Amino acid sequence: MRKILFFLAFSCFLLNGQEFSDYRIRYDNFEENDVRAFQFLKPYIKKAKKEKNFTELTQAYKDATSFSPNSKLQYADSMVEAANKSNNRDLIGASYLTKGTIYYFNYKKFKLALDEYLKAWNYLEGTKDEYLYYKNLYHIAVVKSYLGHCDESLELFEKCRKYYSNKKISTDLPNLSYNNKKGYLNSLHQNIACLIELSRLKEAALLVTEGLRETSGDIDFYIERSYFYKLQGIIAFKNKNYDKAISNFNNALVGVEKKDDFTNASAIYFYKGKSLLYKNEMVEAVEYFKKVDSIFKKHEFILPEVRENFEILINYYKKAGNNKMELYYTSQLLKVYHVLSTDFKYLSDKIHKGYDTRDLLEAKRRLEMSSANGYRIAAILFFSLLVVFLILYSRWKKGKRIHAKYNDLLAKMEADTAQKFGDNIDDHNLKSSKLNEKKANDLLSKLSALEEENFFLEKNMTLNKLAIKLKTNTTYLSEIINDRKGCHFNAYLNELRIKYITHKLYENKSWRRYSIKALSEECGFKDTRIFSKAFHENNGLSPLEFIRKRNQELNETI
């Protein structure tokens, strides 16, 4: 019992009677978003508040932003408030910079991140703290890189890499050494990304090797190592070594998915999908393209290089004849354009090379003024989406109609094979006729024989020509056709021709390659327009609709 009381008393002393650094030591080895750190952070914050030590309070809240999964911005606001009470310009600037970093890296809110970077620059423009200066420079370079200004970004990242490279082993303080190495690795990562964008792949490959060597066996930098695997995969992809690319992407995803880094995960899924696509593994590739869409749907953020993801999916489902999915991804692509126009066009050319505070503030003012244009763009995009939806919906309805008519026609054709054409007239028609039954049946028998010989294919066939072939007169023949076939001579002739050409198109692939004009002539029509009209009246489909449906049925192309 005495041992337990001693342990509780000692624990109480550890949590309440120790120095600020003692608290930090206890959570220094925890990973980001590990809430266990708060058992030490809460007494740390309480002690700093009690002593009105705003420098330590700022540090405590900053650490809280790292270990809190869901309240990063709330702790960031508390951090900024504490820093302002310290009256330390470097500390205030650093707190705004941290908050901007949270907006950028955790939420991908560029406008809000830019606000914080501008506030930070007001305090850090003349700082003597080189670490803070280069940290700020790094974030400005990240924004420029994100906007596509790779040449300018590359120059800045190289400066940051050189600075952090000299500092990463020049201190005995673990935290400072860690921060400098992290700054070096992040600068190296962005440096390589710019080189890849500028198609300087050999230089990029050498730096990737350096990055993998620097992170080898160091668990503190597992996510940076994942980024280097991602970059190595992109280099392999651009060099058309798709197997190597996929292997690197798999290595990268282990760390990226663990950290829930949706931005890099999206890029990796996209490039892995394209690698599989080029290996003709389309089904698996589509699954990765869908993962990109899931990230976009959840976070409404996308990199410009990943936009093609939705174009690939639209074309895939268009070829598959899946109008529903084609419409969905068309809608998603329109949303992508809206996000890119908001996050990129309005920020483009806002960050100037000199980083003069007035220029940045003016850029911010113009950015805010341009928000009104965003509503107009949104309206245009909405109506564009509506038009696309109506077009695709119309195509979908038409497709359903064609499918139903096609199935009806096949059933009709199947029935025709079991029943001779014209034998479907009821007996009551004959009873009401004044024709001699024996004579009529004899003439119909001769007419059926001519049908078997395809007499109707003869051009310029007339009732008179047919009467001569049957050795009868036109009046009697016309009455027979009207009475037994249920239609006048021209309709009877057209129906025979359409039945003939329909069977040819259904059974013979080569016939489906003919032009409409050629098909018209083959079955005895002089006019293409009349042929198409007769085909539609008899079959419920146009010739092209029938051909396309038959080809889809057989997975053939026109």
C-alpha positions as CSV (number, residue, x, y, z in Angstrom):
1,M,0.0,0.0,0.0
2,R,2.8,2.4,0.9
3,K,4.4,1.7,-2.5
4,I,1.2,2.6,-4.3
5,L,0.9,5.9,-2.4
6,F,4.5,6.7,-3.2
7,F,3.9,6.0,-6.9
8,L,0.8,8.3,-7.0
9,A,2.7,11.0,-5.2
10,F,5.6,10.7,-7.5
11,S,3.3,10.8,-10.6
12,C,1.6,13.9,-9.2
13,F,5.0,15.5,-8.9
14,L,5.9,14.6,-12.5
15,L,2.7,16.1,-13.9
16,N,2.6,19.3,-11.8
17,G,6.0,20.1,-10.3
18,Q,8.3,19.8,-13.3
19,E,9.8,22.1,-15.9
20,F,8.1,22.8,-19.2
21,S,10.8,20.8,-21.1
22,D,9.9,17.8,-18.9
23,Y,6.4,17.7,-20.4
24,R,7.7,17.9,-24.0
25,I,10.1,15.0,-23.4
26,R,7.2,12.7,-22.5
27,Y,5.4,13.2,-25.9
28,D,8.4,13.9,-28.2
29,N,8.3,10.3,-29.5
30,F,4.6,10.2,-30.2
31,E,3.4,10.2,-33.8
32,E,1.2,13.0,-35.2
33,N,-2.5,12.8,-34.2
34,D,-1.6,10.5,-31.2
35,V,-4.1,11.8,-28.6
36,R,-2.1,10.1,-25.7
37,A,0.1,13.3,-25.8
38,F,-2.7,15.3,-24.2
39,Q,-2.1,13.6,-20.8
40,F,1.1,15.7,-20.8
41,L,-0.1,18.6,-22.9
42,K,-3.1,19.5,-20.6
43,P,-0.9,20.1,-17.5
44,Y,1.7,21.8,-19.7
45,I,-1.0,24.3,-20.9
46,K,-2.4,24.7,-17.4
47,K,1.1,25.5,-16.0
48,A,1.9,28.0,-18.8
49,K,-1.5,29.8,-18.3
50,K,-1.0,29.9,-14.5
51,E,2.5,31.5,-14.9
52,K,1.4,33.7,-17.8
53,N,4.3,32.3,-19.8
54,F,3.0,33.1,-23.2
55,T,6.1,31.8,-25.0
56,E,5.6,28.4,-23.5
57,L,1.8,28.6,-23.9
58,T,2.3,29.3,-27.6
59,Q,4.6,26.2,-27.9
60,A,2.1,24.1,-26.0
61,Y,-0.8,25.0,-28.3
62,K,1.4,24.5,-31.4
63,D,2.2,21.0,-30.2
64,A,-1.5,20.4,-29.6
65,T,-2.2,21.2,-33.3
66,S,0.1,18.3,-34.2
67,F,-1.5,15.8,-31.8
68,S,-5.1,16.7,-32.2
69,P,-6.8,14.8,-35.1
70,N,-9.9,17.0,-35.3
71,S,-9.3,20.3,-33.5
72,K,-6.1,21.6,-35.2
73,L,-7.6,24.9,-36.1
74,Q,-9.0,25.6,-32.7
75,Y,-5.6,25.0,-31.1
76,A,-4.0,27.1,-33.8
77,D,-6.3,30.0,-32.9
78,S,-5.3,29.6,-29.3
79,M,-1.6,29.5,-30.4
80,V,-2.0,32.8,-32.3
81,E,-3.7,34.4,-29.4
82,A,-1.0,33.4,-26.9
83,A,1.7,34.5,-29.4
84,N,0.2,38.0,-29.7
85,K,0.2,38.3,-25.9
86,S,3.9,37.6,-25.9
87,N,4.7,40.7,-28.1
88,N,7.5,38.6,-29.7
89,R,7.4,39.4,-33.5
90,D,9.1,36.2,-34.5
91,L,6.8,34.1,-32.3
92,I,3.7,35.9,-33.7
93,G,5.0,35.4,-37.3
94,A,5.8,31.8,-36.6
95,S,2.3,31.2,-35.2
96,Y,0.6,32.6,-38.3
97,L,2.9,30.5,-40.5
98,T,1.9,27.4,-38.5
99,K,-1.8,28.2,-38.9
100,G,-1.3,28.8,-42.7
101,T,0.5,25.4,-42.9
102,I,-2.5,23.7,-41.3
103,Y,-4.8,25.3,-43.8
104,Y,-2.6,24.2,-46.6
105,F,-1.4,20.7,-45.7
106,N,-4.3,19.5,-43.7
107,Y,-7.3,21.1,-45.3
108,K,-5.9,22.3,-48.7
109,K,-7.6,25.7,-48.3
110,F,-5.3,27.9,-50.3
111,K,-7.1,31.2,-49.9
112,L,-7.1,30.9,-46.1
113,A,-3.5,29.6,-46.1
114,L,-2.5,32.7,-48.2
115,D,-4.2,35.0,-45.6
116,E,-2.0,33.5,-42.8
117,Y,1.2,33.6,-44.9
118,L,0.6,37.3,-45.5
119,K,0.1,37.9,-41.8
120,A,3.3,35.9,-41.1
121,W,5.3,37.9,-43.6
122,N,4.3,41.2,-41.9
123,Y,6.2,39.9,-38.8
124,L,9.0,37.9,-40.4
125,E,10.0,40.1,-43.3
126,G,13.0,41.5,-41.3
127,T,13.6,38.6,-38.9
128,K,17.1,37.7,-37.9
129,D,16.0,34.1,-37.3
130,E,17.3,32.3,-40.4
131,Y,15.2,29.2,-39.6
132,L,12.0,31.1,-39.7
133,Y,13.0,33.1,-42.7
134,Y,13.7,29.9,-44.8
135,K,10.6,28.2,-43.4
136,N,8.5,31.1,-44.7
137,L,10.4,31.1,-48.0
138,Y,9.7,27.3,-48.3
139,H,6.0,27.9,-47.9
140,I,5.9,30.7,-50.5
141,A,7.8,28.3,-52.9
142,V,5.2,25.6,-52.2
143,V,2.4,28.0,-53.3
144,K,4.3,29.0,-56.4
145,S,4.9,25.4,-57.3
146,Y,1.3,24.5,-56.7
147,L,0.4,27.3,-59.2
148,G,2.8,25.8,-61.8
149,H,5.6,28.4,-61.5
150,C,8.2,25.6,-61.5
151,D,11.2,27.6,-62.6
152,E,10.9,30.1,-59.8
153,S,9.9,27.5,-57.3
154,L,12.9,25.4,-58.1
155,E,15.3,28.3,-57.4
156,L,13.7,28.8,-54.0
157,F,13.6,25.1,-53.1
158,E,17.3,24.8,-54.0
159,K,18.1,27.7,-51.6
160,C,16.1,26.1,-48.8
161,R,17.7,22.7,-49.4
162,K,21.2,24.2,-49.3
163,Y,20.4,26.1,-46.0
164,Y,18.8,23.1,-44.3
165,S,21.5,20.7,-45.6
166,N,24.2,22.8,-43.8
167,K,22.1,23.0,-40.6
168,K,20.8,19.4,-40.3
169,I,23.9,18.1,-38.6
170,S,25.3,21.3,-37.1
171,T,23.4,21.1,-33.7
172,D,23.3,18.9,-30.7
173,L,19.7,19.8,-29.9
174,P,17.5,16.9,-30.9
175,N,14.4,19.0,-31.7
176,L,16.3,21.6,-33.8
177,S,18.2,18.8,-35.6
178,Y,14.9,17.1,-36.4
179,N,13.3,20.3,-37.7
180,N,16.4,21.1,-39.8
181,K,16.5,17.6,-41.3
182,K,12.7,17.7,-42.0
183,G,13.1,21.1,-43.7
184,Y,15.9,19.6,-45.8
185,L,13.9,16.5,-46.8
186,N,10.8,18.6,-47.6
187,S,12.8,21.0,-49.7
188,L,14.5,18.1,-51.4
189,H,11.1,16.5,-52.1
190,Q,9.7,19.7,-53.7
191,N,13.0,20.3,-55.5
192,I,12.6,16.9,-57.2
193,A,9.0,17.5,-58.0
194,C,9.9,20.7,-59.9
195,L,12.6,18.9,-61.8
196,I,10.2,16.2,-62.9
197,E,7.7,18.9,-64.0
198,L,10.5,20.5,-66.0
199,S,11.3,17.1,-67.6
200,R,14.8,17.0,-66.0
201,L,14.4,13.4,-65.1
202,K,18.1,12.4,-64.7
203,E,18.7,15.1,-62.2
204,A,15.5,14.2,-60.4
205,A,16.5,10.5,-60.2
206,L,19.9,11.4,-58.6
207,L,18.2,13.5,-55.9
208,V,15.6,10.7,-55.3
209,T,18.5,8.4,-54.5
210,E,19.9,11.0,-52.1
211,G,16.5,11.3,-50.4
212,L,16.0,7.5,-50.0
213,R,19.5,7.3,-48.6
214,E,18.9,10.1,-46.1
215,T,15.6,8.4,-44.8
216,S,16.8,4.9,-44.8
217,G,16.1,3.2,-41.5
218,D,14.8,6.4,-39.8
219,I,11.3,5.9,-38.6
220,D,10.9,9.6,-37.8
221,F,10.9,10.3,-41.5
222,Y,8.8,7.4,-42.9
223,I,6.4,9.8,-44.6
224,E,9.2,11.7,-46.4
225,R,10.6,8.3,-47.5
226,S,7.2,7.5,-48.9
227,Y,7.3,10.8,-50.9
228,F,10.6,9.8,-52.4
229,Y,9.2,6.4,-53.5
230,K,6.3,8.3,-55.1
231,L,8.7,10.5,-57.0
232,Q,10.8,7.5,-58.1
233,G,7.5,5.9,-59.3
234,I,6.6,9.0,-61.4
235,I,10.1,9.0,-62.9
236,A,9.7,5.3,-63.8
237,F,6.3,6.0,-65.3
238,K,7.6,8.8,-67.5
239,N,10.4,6.5,-68.6
240,K,7.7,3.9,-69.5
241,N,8.9,1.4,-67.0
242,Y,5.5,0.6,-65.7
243,D,6.3,-2.4,-63.5
244,K,9.0,-0.5,-61.6
245,A,6.6,2.5,-61.3
246,I,3.9,0.3,-59.7
247,S,6.4,-1.3,-57.3
248,N,7.4,2.2,-56.1
249,F,3.8,3.4,-55.8
250,N,3.0,0.4,-53.6
251,N,6.0,1.3,-51.4
252,A,4.8,4.9,-51.2
253,L,1.2,4.0,-50.4
254,V,2.3,2.2,-47.2
255,G,3.3,5.5,-45.5
256,V,0.9,7.9,-47.3
257,E,-2.2,5.9,-46.4
258,K,-0.9,5.5,-42.8
259,K,-0.7,9.3,-42.5
260,D,-4.0,9.8,-44.4
261,D,-2.2,12.1,-46.8
262,F,-5.1,12.3,-49.3
263,T,-3.2,14.7,-51.6
264,N,-0.3,12.5,-52.3
265,A,-2.5,9.4,-52.2
266,S,-4.6,10.9,-55.0
267,A,-1.6,11.5,-57.2
268,I,-0.3,8.0,-56.5
269,Y,-3.6,6.3,-57.3
270,F,-3.8,8.3,-60.6
271,Y,-0.3,7.4,-61.7
272,K,-0.7,3.8,-60.6
273,G,-4.0,3.6,-62.6
274,K,-2.3,5.0,-65.7
275,S,0.6,2.5,-65.3
276,L,-2.0,-0.3,-65.2
277,L,-3.8,1.2,-68.1
278,Y,-0.6,1.1,-70.3
279,K,-0.2,-2.5,-69.2
280,N,-3.7,-3.2,-70.6
281,E,-5.0,-4.0,-67.2
282,M,-8.0,-1.8,-67.6
283,V,-10.4,-3.2,-65.0
284,E,-7.8,-2.8,-62.2
285,A,-6.8,0.6,-63.5
286,V,-10.4,1.8,-63.3
287,E,-10.5,0.9,-59.6
288,Y,-7.6,3.2,-58.9
289,F,-9.2,6.0,-60.9
290,K,-12.3,5.6,-58.8
291,K,-10.2,6.0,-55.7
292,V,-9.1,9.4,-57.0
293,D,-12.8,10.3,-57.4
294,S,-13.5,9.2,-53.8
295,I,-10.9,11.5,-52.5
296,F,-12.1,14.4,-54.6
297,K,-15.7,13.7,-53.5
298,K,-14.7,13.7,-49.8
299,H,-12.2,16.6,-49.7
300,E,-13.2,18.7,-52.9
301,F,-9.5,19.1,-53.6
302,I,-7.6,18.0,-56.7
303,L,-4.2,18.5,-58.3
304,P,-4.1,19.8,-61.9
305,E,-2.2,16.8,-63.1
306,V,-4.9,14.5,-61.8
307,R,-7.7,16.1,-63.8
308,E,-7.1,13.6,-66.7
309,N,-8.4,10.9,-64.3
310,F,-12.0,12.0,-64.9
311,E,-11.5,12.3,-68.7
312,I,-10.3,8.6,-68.7
313,L,-13.3,7.5,-66.7
314,I,-15.8,9.4,-69.0
315,N,-14.3,7.8,-72.1
316,Y,-14.2,4.3,-70.4
317,Y,-17.9,4.4,-69.6
318,K,-18.8,6.0,-72.9
319,K,-17.3,3.1,-74.8
320,A,-19.0,0.7,-72.4
321,G,-22.4,2.3,-73.2
322,N,-23.0,3.1,-69.5
323,N,-24.7,6.5,-69.8
324,K,-25.4,6.7,-66.1
325,M,-21.7,6.5,-65.1
326,E,-20.7,8.7,-68.1
327,L,-23.1,11.3,-66.8
328,Y,-21.7,11.0,-63.2
329,Y,-18.1,11.5,-64.2
330,T,-19.0,14.3,-66.5
331,S,-20.6,16.0,-63.6
332,Q,-17.5,15.3,-61.5
333,L,-15.2,16.8,-64.2
334,L,-17.3,20.0,-64.2
335,K,-16.8,20.2,-60.4
336,V,-13.1,19.7,-60.9
337,Y,-12.9,22.6,-63.3
338,H,-14.8,24.7,-60.8
339,V,-12.3,23.8,-58.0
340,L,-9.3,24.4,-60.2
341,S,-10.7,27.8,-61.4
342,T,-11.2,28.8,-57.8
343,D,-8.0,27.6,-56.3
344,F,-5.7,28.2,-59.3
345,K,-6.8,30.9,-61.6
346,Y,-7.5,33.3,-58.8
347,L,-4.2,32.6,-57.1
348,S,-2.2,32.6,-60.3
349,D,0.3,35.4,-60.5
350,K,-0.7,36.6,-57.0
351,I,2.6,35.7,-55.4
352,H,5.4,38.0,-56.8
353,K,9.1,37.2,-57.1
354,G,10.1,40.0,-54.7
355,Y,7.7,39.0,-51.9
356,D,7.1,42.6,-51.1
357,T,4.4,42.9,-48.5
358,R,2.5,45.5,-50.3
359,D,2.4,43.4,-53.5
360,L,1.1,40.4,-51.5
361,L,-1.6,42.5,-49.8
362,E,-2.6,44.0,-53.1
363,A,-2.8,40.4,-54.5
364,K,-5.0,39.4,-51.6
365,R,-7.3,42.4,-52.2
366,R,-7.7,41.5,-55.9
367,L,-8.3,37.9,-54.9
368,E,-11.1,39.0,-52.6
369,M,-12.6,41.2,-55.4
370,S,-12.5,38.3,-57.8
371,S,-14.8,36.2,-55.6
372,A,-17.8,37.8,-57.3
373,N,-16.6,36.3,-60.6
374,G,-16.6,33.0,-58.8
375,Y,-20.4,33.1,-58.6
376,R,-20.7,33.9,-62.3
377,I,-18.4,31.0,-63.1
378,A,-20.4,28.8,-60.8
379,A,-23.7,29.8,-62.6
380,I,-22.1,29.1,-66.0
381,L,-20.9,25.7,-64.7
382,F,-24.3,24.9,-63.3
383,F,-26.1,25.6,-66.6
384,S,-23.3,23.7,-68.5
385,L,-23.9,20.7,-66.2
386,L,-27.6,21.0,-66.7
387,V,-27.2,21.0,-70.5
388,V,-24.9,18.0,-70.3
389,F,-27.3,16.2,-68.0
390,L,-30.2,16.8,-70.4
391,I,-28.2,15.6,-73.4
392,L,-27.1,12.5,-71.6
393,Y,-30.6,11.9,-70.2
394,S,-32.0,12.2,-73.7
395,R,-29.4,9.8,-74.9
396,W,-30.2,7.4,-72.1
397,K,-34.0,7.5,-72.8
398,K,-33.3,7.1,-76.5
399,G,-31.1,4.1,-75.7
400,K,-33.8,2.5,-73.7
401,R,-36.4,3.0,-76.5
402,I,-34.0,1.6,-79.1
403,H,-33.3,-1.4,-76.9
404,A,-37.0,-2.2,-76.4
405,K,-37.7,-1.7,-80.2
406,Y,-34.7,-3.9,-81.1
407,N,-36.0,-6.7,-78.8
408,D,-39.5,-6.4,-80.3
409,L,-38.0,-6.6,-83.8
410,L,-36.0,-9.8,-83.0
411,A,-39.2,-11.4,-81.6
412,K,-41.0,-10.4,-84.8
413,M,-38.2,-11.8,-87.0
414,E,-38.2,-15.1,-85.1
415,A,-41.9,-15.4,-85.6
416,D,-41.5,-14.7,-89.3
417,T,-39.1,-17.6,-89.7
418,A,-41.9,-20.0,-88.4
419,Q,-44.7,-18.4,-90.4
420,K,-44.6,-17.4,-94.0
421,F,-45.1,-13.7,-94.8
422,G,-48.7,-12.8,-95.2
423,D,-50.2,-15.9,-93.7
424,N,-51.4,-13.9,-90.7
425,I,-54.5,-12.6,-92.4
426,D,-57.7,-13.9,-90.7
427,D,-60.1,-16.1,-92.6
428,H,-62.9,-13.6,-92.2
429,N,-61.1,-11.3,-94.7
430,L,-61.5,-14.0,-97.4
431,K,-65.1,-14.7,-96.5
432,S,-66.0,-11.1,-97.0
433,S,-64.2,-11.0,-100.3
434,K,-65.9,-11.5,-103.6
435,L,-62.8,-13.4,-105.0
436,N,-63.0,-17.0,-106.0
437,E,-61.2,-18.9,-103.2
438,K,-59.5,-21.5,-105.5
439,K,-58.4,-19.0,-108.0
440,A,-57.1,-16.6,-105.3
441,N,-55.1,-19.4,-103.6
442,D,-53.6,-20.4,-106.9
443,L,-52.4,-16.8,-107.5
444,L,-51.1,-16.5,-103.9
445,S,-49.1,-19.7,-104.4
446,K,-47.4,-18.2,-107.5
447,L,-46.8,-15.0,-105.6
448,S,-45.1,-16.8,-102.7
449,A,-42.9,-18.6,-105.3
450,L,-41.9,-15.1,-106.6
451,E,-41.2,-13.9,-103.1
452,E,-38.8,-16.8,-102.6
453,E,-37.0,-15.7,-105.7
454,N,-36.8,-12.1,-104.3
455,F,-38.7,-10.5,-107.2
456,F,-39.1,-7.4,-105.1
457,L,-35.3,-6.6,-105.4
458,E,-35.9,-5.7,-109.1
459,K,-35.6,-1.9,-109.5
460,N,-38.6,-0.1,-110.9
461,M,-40.9,-3.0,-110.0
462,T,-44.5,-2.1,-110.6
463,L,-47.9,-3.7,-110.2
464,N,-48.1,-4.1,-114.0
465,K,-44.7,-5.9,-114.2
466,L,-45.7,-8.2,-111.4
467,A,-49.1,-8.9,-113.0
468,I,-47.4,-9.9,-116.2
469,K,-45.1,-12.3,-114.3
470,L,-48.2,-13.9,-112.7
471,K,-50.1,-13.9,-116.0
472,T,-53.0,-12.0,-114.5
473,N,-54.4,-8.5,-114.7
474,T,-53.5,-5.6,-112.4
475,T,-57.0,-5.1,-111.0
476,Y,-57.3,-8.7,-109.8
477,L,-53.7,-8.7,-108.5
478,S,-54.3,-5.5,-106.6
479,E,-57.5,-6.9,-105.0
480,I,-55.7,-10.0,-104.0
481,I,-52.8,-8.1,-102.3
482,N,-55.2,-5.7,-100.6
483,D,-57.4,-8.6,-99.4
484,R,-54.8,-11.2,-98.4
485,K,-51.8,-9.0,-97.5
486,G,-53.8,-6.3,-95.8
487,C,-52.1,-3.4,-97.6
488,H,-51.7,-1.7,-101.0
489,F,-49.1,-2.8,-103.5
490,N,-46.3,-0.3,-102.7
491,A,-46.6,-1.0,-98.9
492,Y,-46.4,-4.7,-99.6
493,L,-43.4,-4.3,-101.8
494,N,-41.6,-2.1,-99.3
495,E,-42.3,-4.5,-96.5
496,L,-40.7,-7.4,-98.4
497,R,-37.7,-5.3,-99.2
498,I,-37.2,-4.2,-95.6
499,K,-37.6,-7.7,-94.3
500,Y,-35.0,-8.9,-96.7
501,I,-32.4,-6.2,-95.8
502,T,-33.1,-6.5,-92.1
503,H,-32.3,-10.2,-92.2
504,K,-29.1,-9.5,-94.2
505,L,-28.0,-6.9,-91.7
506,Y,-28.7,-9.2,-88.7
507,E,-26.9,-12.2,-90.2
508,N,-24.0,-10.8,-92.2
509,K,-21.2,-8.6,-90.7
510,S,-20.1,-7.3,-94.1
511,W,-23.6,-5.9,-94.9
512,R,-23.4,-3.9,-91.7
513,R,-20.4,-2.1,-93.2
514,Y,-22.3,-0.8,-96.2
515,S,-23.4,2.8,-96.5
516,I,-27.2,3.6,-96.2
517,K,-27.2,4.5,-99.9
518,A,-25.7,1.1,-100.8
519,L,-28.2,-0.7,-98.6
520,S,-31.0,1.2,-100.2
521,E,-30.0,0.2,-103.7
522,E,-29.4,-3.4,-102.7
523,C,-33.0,-3.9,-101.7
524,G,-34.5,-2.0,-104.6
525,F,-35.1,1.5,-103.4
526,K,-34.3,4.4,-105.6
527,D,-34.3,7.0,-102.9
528,T,-32.3,6.7,-99.6
529,R,-34.7,8.9,-97.7
530,I,-37.7,6.7,-98.7
531,F,-35.7,3.6,-97.7
532,S,-34.8,5.0,-94.2
533,K,-38.5,6.0,-93.7
534,A,-39.8,2.6,-94.7
535,F,-37.2,0.8,-92.5
536,H,-38.3,2.9,-89.5
537,E,-42.0,2.4,-90.2
538,N,-41.6,-1.4,-90.4
539,N,-39.0,-2.0,-87.7
540,G,-39.4,0.9,-85.2
541,L,-35.7,1.7,-85.6
542,S,-33.6,3.6,-88.2
543,P,-31.0,1.5,-90.2
544,L,-28.1,3.0,-88.2
545,E,-29.8,2.3,-84.9
546,F,-30.4,-1.4,-85.9
547,I,-26.8,-1.8,-87.1
548,R,-25.3,-0.2,-83.9
549,K,-27.5,-2.4,-81.6
550,R,-26.5,-5.6,-83.6
551,N,-22.8,-4.6,-83.4
552,Q,-23.1,-3.9,-79.6
553,E,-24.7,-7.3,-79.2
554,L,-21.7,-9.0,-80.9
555,N,-19.1,-6.5,-79.5
556,E,-18.2,-5.4,-83.0
557,T,-17.6,-1.9,-84.4
558,I,-19.2,-0.3,-87.4
